[in-house]
Amino acid sequence: MSRCPELEPAAPLQFVINAAAGSSDAEKKREVIESALRDGGRRGDLLFCSPAELSGAAHRAATKATADCTAVVAVGGDGTLNTVAQAAHAAGCAMGVVAQGTFNYFARTHGIPTDPTEAVSLLLRAAPAPVQVASINDRVFLVNASLGLYPDLLEDREAYKARFGRSRWVAFVAACATLLRAQRRLRLHIEMGGTVRDVQTLTLFVGNNRLQLQQFGVEPEDTLAGTPGHGSMAALMLRPIGTLSMIGLMLHGAMGRLGEAAGVEGFEFQHMVVRPTLAPGRTEVVVAFDGEVARMRSPIDIRVLDKPLYLLQAIGAAGVADAPEDSA
């Protein structure tokens, strides 16, 4: 059974911060967090780490948070949140979020301010509440996972950010560049319960976040109990199309009406097994989850997890802070 963790107010919160100690970025984050903690009369342990150290630091912080009846707090972008969520979910401790990404869908969905000072202040008056998480081959994800075109898009986006800076406009331009040169087709054997399909697609995108789906304009009809992020997930497939149709697709996406574009199919599910057709001798496929790109061995198993993540939220925050306790 998974029970909502109890918090000891006197125990220091465990902050895992994706920033090299001593850097100007790290010092700015330290100042914001320590100032908010002083104002709230609370204590916190601040653990700064490089991206290479992040996973180990998150697991150590989650272990300490469990032992001390406190929470581990992720400070960073989508990749940082995902890494800390892996550790918090495994340990069963509560998790807080100070989001510093480009879109911050997870934080915004759950009523967490995107301003770091406000986000830390919220942590001091928050309570843990269960939120849905999913997995792709046993790796937890919070917002989305995908195969095919979308991992390519993420790699292009990081290259554009490195050259032009971090902004939503840069992300949009990178997406357009990726789509216009999209050629690689995926051949997928998909199993969902008793349903089996063989499809060709440019991408298989899986969404666990209703806000992101709404902004894309691809929110599916409710065909299962619950909605994406609250009982089910949404899958989006893009059939191979020509250049002119791709331009039309981009225009629909820019207007938040991607679901109306030709060649786009969406549906809901709770568990899906995907077997891509791979070249001889290959056993792995490139996947993306919460902005991270990795290789995974086929078949790809994607499912809603029974065990929730316990997220620190203001009481009565959008959707889940006043939800009943979940169990697994």
N, C-alpha and C positions, 0 to 999 in steps of 0.2 A: 504494500500500500504506500502511496505517496501522499504525505500530509503537508499542508502549508507550514513552512518553517516559522518558528517563533523567534522574535528579535529581542535581544538584550540592549536597551537604549544606551547603557554605559559602555558597551563594547565598541571599539573603533571600527568604522567602515573600512573595507579593504579596497583601495582605489588601484586599478591596473591601468597605467597610462602609457600609451604608445608614443613615446618621445624619448630621445636620448638624454639621460640626466646631464644637467649643466648647460644644455642648449637654450637659446632664447625662447624657443617655443615651449620647452619644459618649464622654464621659470614663469612664463605667463600663466600656464595651466596651474602651477603650484600656487601662485598668488591668488587666482580666482577661487580655487578649492579651499585653501586655508582661510581666506577671508570669509567665505560663506559658512565654513565650519565654526569659526569664532563667533560670528553673528548668531548662529543657532545654538551655541553652547555644546557642540558635539566634538568628538575626536575622530580622526581618520589616519590610517597608515597609507602613505603615498608611495607606490612602487612604480618607478619609471623604468622602461625597458625598450630595447630596440625591437623591430619587427621579428628578428630571428629569436629573440628571447621571450616573445609574447606568450606562446603556448605554455612553456614551463612556468612562467610567472603567474599566468591565469590559474593553472592547476594548484600551485602552492597557495595562492590567495583564496581560492575556493575551499581548499582543505582547512585553512585557518578560519575562514568565515563559518564553516560548518561547526568546527570545534568550539568557537566562541559565540555562537548564536547571533551572528551578524550577517552582513551582506557583502558580496563582492561587486564592485562598481567598475564598469567599462567606460574608459574615456578615450574616444577616438572615432574613426569612421566605421563603415560597415564591416570591414575585415576584423577590426578590433572587437566590435560587438559580437561577431560570430564566434571568434576564438574564446572570449570570456563566457559566452553562452554555452559552448561545448563543456567547459569546466564546471560552470554552475549547475547545468542540467545533470551532469554525471554525479556531482557531489550532493545535489539536492538542496543547495543553499539558495537564499534569495539573491537576486541580481538587480543592480541599479544601472542606469544609463545616463551618461553625459555625451550626447551624440555630436560629432563634429564632421559628418560626411557632407556630400553634395545635396542629396535629396532627403535623407533622414526619415524614410517611410516608417520604419519600425517605431521610432520615438514619437513621431507625429500621430501615428495610429493610436498609440496608447496614452495620449495626452501629456507627453513629456516635452517641456519647452526646449526649443533649439538654442536658446541663449544659455551659455554654460553656467552663469551665476544663478539664473532662475532654476536650471536643472538641478544643481547641487542643493539649492534651498528646498526644492520639492522633496529630495531624498530624505531630508531631516524630518518631514512630517508625513512620510508615505508609509504604506503597509504593503506587504507582499500579496499579490493576487495571481491566480493561474492564467497563463496565456498559452495559446496553441503554438507548438513548434512542429517541424517536420524533419524528415531525414532523407538523405540521398546516399545509398550504400553506407548507412550507419553514421554519416556525418550530419550533425544537426544543422538546419538552416532556419532563419527567421523570416526572410522576405521572399526569396525566389531561388530557383535552381533551373539549369537549362543545359541543353546539348545543341551543337551545331552553330548556327549563326551568332547567337547571343554571346558565347565565350569569345568569338572573334571580335565582336563589338566592344567587349570589356577590355581586351588587349589593345585595341586601337584607341579607346578612350584614355587609357593610362598613358599611351605615347603622346596623344594630343595634350593631355594635362601637363606632362613633363615639359612640353614645348611652349604652350600658350597659357598655362595656369589653370586653376580649378574654378569652374563656373558651370552653370547649367547650359549656357550658350555653347561653350566648348564641348560639353557632352553631346549636345544636339548635332553639332557639325561633325563630330567623330562618328556618330550613329549614321548620318547621311552617307559619309564616305564608305563606311562598311557595307551598307545596304546596296549601294550602287555597284560594288564589285562582287556582290554575293553570287557564287556559282556552285559551291559544293553542296551536293544533295545528300541527305541522310536517308537510308533505307532502314526502317524500324519495324520490328515485330513487337507489338504492344499487347500485353495481357492485363486485363482488369476484371478480376473475378472470373465469371464464365464467358467474358467477351474477349475475342482475339481479333486483332487487326494487323494488316501489313500496309504500311504507308510510306510515301516519299515526301519529304519535307525539307525546308531549309533550316528550320529550327523547331525544337520542342522546348517551350518555355512553361515553367510551372510556377504559379503564384500562390503564396501563403498570406498575402497582404491585400486586403480589399481596397485600401486607399490607392495603392499603386495601380491596381487593375482599373479602378474608376478613372484615374488620370489618363491611362492609356485608352480608355473607352472600350475595354474588352471584358467588362464584368459579365460573367455568364448568367444565364437564367438559373434559378435555384432548382436543380433537379435532384439534389440530395438533401438529407437533413442537415441543417446548419448552412453556413455560408463560408466562402473562402476566408480562412483565418479563424473561423468559429465552427469547426466540425468537418470542413472539407477543404480541398484546394481546387484551383482552376488550372487547366492545361490550355495552352495556346499553340497551334501549329500553323505554319506558313507554307503553303504549297509552292513549288517552284513556279516563278512567274517571270515575264520579260521585263526589260528596262523601263518601258513606259508605265507598265503596271506597278513597278517598284516605286517610281516617282509618285504615282497616285497613292500608294501605300504610305509613303513618307508624309504626304500632305494630310492624309487621314490621321496619322499618328500625331502630327503637330497640332491638329485641332482637337485631339482627345477623342477621336472617333475611329480608332483602329479596327474595332469590331465590325464596322460597316464596309471595310475594304474587301475587295475581291480576293479570294485565296486564303482568307483567314478563318480558321475553325477553332472554336473554344468549347470546352466542356468541363464538368466538375468530376472529381474523383476523390477517393480516400487512400487507395493503394494501387500502384501501377508498377509493372515490371516491364522494362524496355530492353530489347535485345537488338542492338545495332548490327547491321551487316558490315563486317570489318575486312580489311585486306588480309590476304593469307599471312599467317605468322603473327598478326596483331591480336592482342587480347584486351587492350585498353582504349578508352575513348576520352576525349577532352570534355570536361564538364565545368560549369560555373555554379557557384552558390554564394549568395550574399556578396557579390563583387569579387570573389576569389576564383581563380582558375586552377584546375588540377586535373590529373589523369586518374581515371577509375577503371577497374576491371569490369568487363561485361559479365553478366547482365547488370543493368542499373535498376536498383530497387528504390522507389520513391513512395513514401507513405506519411500520413498524419500519425504522429506519435501519441500513444495513450498517456504517457507521463508528460505533464505540462512543465513549463518554465515558470518559476515564481518571480514575477517582476515587481519592483517597487514602484507603486503608483499612488497618486493622491486618491484619497477615499472618494468614490463616486466618479472616477475618471472614465473617459469614453469607453464603454463596452464591457470592462471586465473587473474594475476595482470592487464592485459590489456583486460580483458573480459568486455562485456557490462554490464551495471547495471541491476541487477535482480529485480523483483518485486513480491509481493505476496499479 
